[in-house]
Amino acid sequence: MGDKKLITFSLADIIKKRIHFVETQAIYDRIYYKDADEGSFLALHEMLEDVEEMHEEEFLNKYVLMLEKSFNQIAEEQMDDDEPSMKLSGYTQAIFEILEYIRPEYRYTVFPRFFK
């Protein structure tokens, strides 16, 4: 991953470091969290592609919409007495983390609406 000057550190670098962590970590049980890691991995790779192509507002709008869709799906699964998908949970968690780097205020202004 290298030792670069922090002034040159980009959002793409952060996402790449998260991907590397998901792929190589030995802190928690990889088998137990396999589905969550798959969801996280999927979201991070999607965001990495988009961060290289999109403008900030376009990126934020896309992923807030993705969170809305994900939380609607989670709510539907809970109404059907199904356990929410760990893969979907990992996916949404990865999006939360990256969006919060771009807009820290989302923790207080946008994200709470998903937890009603």
GUKOLTI-856649 format. One record per residue: x, y, z of N, C-alpha, C in turn; residue in three letters. Coordinates in pm, whole numbers. Atoms other than C-alpha are relative to their C-alpha. Layout:
<nodes>
((X,Y,Z),(X,Y,Z),(X,Y,Z),"Ala")
...
</nodes>
This chain:
<nodes>
((82,-120,0),(0,0,0),(86,125,0),"Met")
((-93,-112,14),(301,226,35),(-8,102,111),"Gly")
((-10,-107,-99),(401,520,244),(6,132,-77),"Asp")
((3,-122,79),(287,825,53),(-32,118,89),"Lys")
((33,-122,-75),(255,1181,170),(-152,11,11),"Lys")
((145,-6,-23),(-87,1230,321),(-69,106,-85),"Leu")
((58,-104,84),(-143,1542,111),(-46,-57,-135),"Ile")
((37,61,128),(-165,1313,-192),(-98,-116,16),"Thr")
((89,112,-32),(-395,1061,-23),(-141,33,-48),"Phe")
((131,-26,57),(-728,1029,-205),(-106,-94,57),"Ser")
((109,88,-40),(-1068,874,-142),(21,-139,-62),"Leu")
((-30,129,64),(-968,601,-389),(102,-77,83),"Ala")
((-99,67,-86),(-668,526,-164),(-66,-59,124),"Asp")
((71,49,-118),(-896,492,138),(-81,-124,-34),"Ile")
((80,115,42),(-1128,258,-49),(90,-121,-28),"Ile")
((-93,110,27),(-833,50,-169),(52,-61,130),"Lys")
((-46,51,-130),(-707,21,189),(-110,-82,69),"Lys")
((111,78,-57),(-1054,-95,304),(-13,-134,-72),"Arg")
((6,126,76),(-1060,-355,24),(112,-93,46),"Ile")
((-115,80,-44),(-714,-474,126),(-26,-59,138),"His")
((31,50,-134),(-828,-504,487),(-101,-114,-6),"Phe")
((103,104,11),(-1139,-705,394),(63,-129,-55),"Val")
((-62,117,63),(-925,-938,182),(101,-71,90),"Glu")
((-114,58,-71),(-642,-993,430),(-12,-4,152),"Thr")
((7,-12,-145),(-764,-930,783),(2,-136,69),"Gln")
((-2,121,-82),(-704,-1189,1055),(-45,33,141),"Ala")
((44,-46,-132),(-872,-1004,1342),(-124,-75,46),"Ile")
((124,67,-37),(-1214,-1167,1336),(-21,-124,-87),"Tyr")
((27,128,66),(-1357,-1500,1222),(-48,22,-143),"Asp")
((32,-22,143),(-1352,-1487,841),(-116,-86,-46),"Arg")
((109,88,41),(-1591,-1779,809),(-133,55,48),"Ile")
((125,-53,-56),(-1855,-1629,1039),(-44,126,-74),"Tyr")
((33,-128,65),(-1837,-1289,864),(15,-6,-152),"Tyr")
((-22,15,143),(-1794,-1429,512),(-102,79,-82),"Lys")
((103,-70,77),(-2128,-1292,384),(10,151,16),"Asp")
((-15,-143,-22),(-2077,-951,544),(121,53,-77),"Ala")
((-120,-41,75),(-1728,-933,393),(-28,5,-150),"Asp")
((35,-1,142),(-1868,-1023,50),(-79,125,-35),"Glu")
((78,-121,24),(-2120,-739,77),(87,125,5),"Gly")
((-92,-113,-13),(-1853,-496,192),(90,8,-123),"Ser")
((-88,9,116),(-1620,-609,-86),(-72,50,-126),"Phe")
((79,-41,116),(-1895,-560,-347),(-20,152,0),"Leu")
((24,-144,-9),(-1982,-209,-226),(129,79,-24),"Ala")
((-127,-71,14),(-1618,-103,-202),(49,0,-144),"Leu")
((-42,4,140),(-1540,-219,-555),(-88,89,-88),"His")
((89,-89,76),(-1847,-39,-692),(38,146,24),"Glu")
((-36,-138,-31),(-1749,279,-511),(135,38,-58),"Met")
((-132,-29,57),(-1388,253,-627),(-12,34,-148),"Leu")
((22,-32,142),(-1503,244,-989),(-65,137,-14),"Glu")
((74,-126,13),(-1743,534,-935),(81,121,44),"Asp")
((-77,-114,-51),(-1501,753,-739),(98,49,-107),"Val")
((-92,-39,107),(-1274,753,-1043),(-72,68,-116),"Glu")
((78,-53,113),(-1556,864,-1278),(-96,113,37),"Glu")
((110,-91,-37),(-1813,1066,-1084),(49,125,71),"Met")
((-19,-118,-82),(-1830,1410,-935),(-60,-28,138),"His")
((38,22,-140),(-1889,1441,-561),(-151,-14,19),"Glu")
((145,4,-23),(-2262,1518,-566),(-65,-120,-67),"Glu")
((52,116,71),(-2334,1249,-823),(28,-128,80),"Glu")
((-39,115,-81),(-2147,994,-610),(-85,-8,126),"Phe")
((79,-1,-124),(-2323,1099,-289),(-146,-35,-27),"Leu")
((140,29,32),(-2667,1095,-450),(-21,-147,-33),"Asn")
((13,141,37),(-2611,750,-599),(2,-89,122),"Lys")
((-16,92,-113),(-2501,594,-273),(-100,26,113),"Tyr")
((111,-21,-93),(-2763,760,-54),(-123,-75,-51),"Val")
((110,75,61),(-3019,615,-296),(20,-151,20),"Leu")
((-30,142,-23),(-2845,275,-267),(-30,-38,145),"Met")
((31,27,-140),(-2875,299,111),(-151,-9,21),"Leu")
((145,4,-12),(-3246,377,83),(-55,-134,-50),"Glu")
((45,129,56),(-3298,71,-139),(38,-115,93),"Lys")
((-46,107,-88),(-3093,-148,94),(-83,-5,127),"Ser")
((78,0,-123),(-3282,-38,403),(-145,-39,-25),"Phe")
((135,48,34),(-3615,-93,229),(0,-152,-10),"Asn")
((-10,146,12),(-3502,-446,147),(15,-64,138),"Gln")
((-16,52,-136),(-3390,-502,508),(-133,4,74),"Ile")
((131,-11,-66),(-3728,-378,633),(-96,-107,-50),"Ala")
((86,104,56),(-3908,-615,398),(37,-137,56),"Glu")
((-45,129,-54),(-3698,-908,518),(-44,-15,146),"Glu")
((42,5,-140),(-3777,-820,881),(-151,-20,12),"Gln")
((146,16,-3),(-4151,-794,806),(-38,-144,-34),"Met")
((25,140,37),(-4132,-1145,656),(60,-94,104),"Asp")
((-63,78,-107),(-3966,-1263,981),(129,-67,-44),"Asp")
((-130,51,44),(-3645,-1325,792),(109,82,65),"Asp")
((-117,-70,-51),(-3308,-1236,933),(59,82,-114),"Glu")
((-61,-79,108),(-3164,-945,733),(131,-63,-47),"Pro")
((-119,59,63),(-2893,-1061,497),(128,63,54),"Ser")
((-131,-50,-45),(-2541,-1035,636),(74,66,-115),"Met")
((-65,-59,118),(-2422,-961,283),(-51,142,-20),"Lys")
((58,-133,14),(-2662,-667,263),(47,91,112),"Leu")
((-50,-79,-113),(-2551,-551,607),(143,48,-25),"Ser")
((-138,-38,33),(-2186,-555,498),(5,105,-109),"Gly")
((9,-95,112),(-2279,-370,181),(-34,140,51),"Tyr")
((43,-132,-51),(-2460,-90,365),(104,61,93),"Thr")
((-101,-52,-92),(-2192,-60,633),(117,62,-76),"Gln")
((-111,-53,81),(-1922,-8,370),(-39,135,-60),"Ala")
((46,-128,57),(-2129,266,205),(-4,107,107),"Ile")
((1,-96,-110),(-2190,437,540),(140,54,27),"Phe")
((-136,-41,-35),(-1819,442,615),(60,97,-102),"Glu")
((-60,-85,103),(-1713,593,283),(-73,133,-12),"Ile")
((75,-127,9),(-1993,851,266),(33,92,116),"Leu")
((-32,-82,-117),(-1904,966,614),(136,70,-13),"Glu")
((-127,-69,27),(-1549,1046,498),(-23,125,-84),"Tyr")
((27,-113,89),(-1693,1275,232),(-84,106,69),"Ile")
((92,-91,-70),(-1972,1428,440),(-22,-48,143),"Arg")
((13,45,-139),(-1921,1376,814),(-137,33,62),"Pro")
((130,-39,-57),(-2251,1554,885),(-110,-100,-34),"Glu")
((102,100,37),(-2441,1269,715),(-35,-90,118),"Tyr")
((26,81,-119),(-2406,1076,1042),(-119,56,79),"Arg")
((105,-66,-79),(-2647,1328,1195),(-117,48,-85),"Tyr")
((105,-58,83),(-2847,1457,899),(-67,-98,-95),"Thr")
((55,92,100),(-2897,1170,653),(-18,-140,59),"Val")
((5,138,-47),(-2819,838,822),(-111,-29,100),"Phe")
((105,34,-97),(-3068,867,1111),(-135,-36,-63),"Pro")
((129,31,61),(-3362,852,871),(-12,-147,-39),"Arg")
((4,142,33),(-3265,493,792),(-27,-86,122),"Phe")
((14,78,-124),(-3303,388,1156),(-127,35,75),"Phe")
((127,-36,-64),(-3663,487,1225),(-74,-124,41),"Lys")
</nodes>
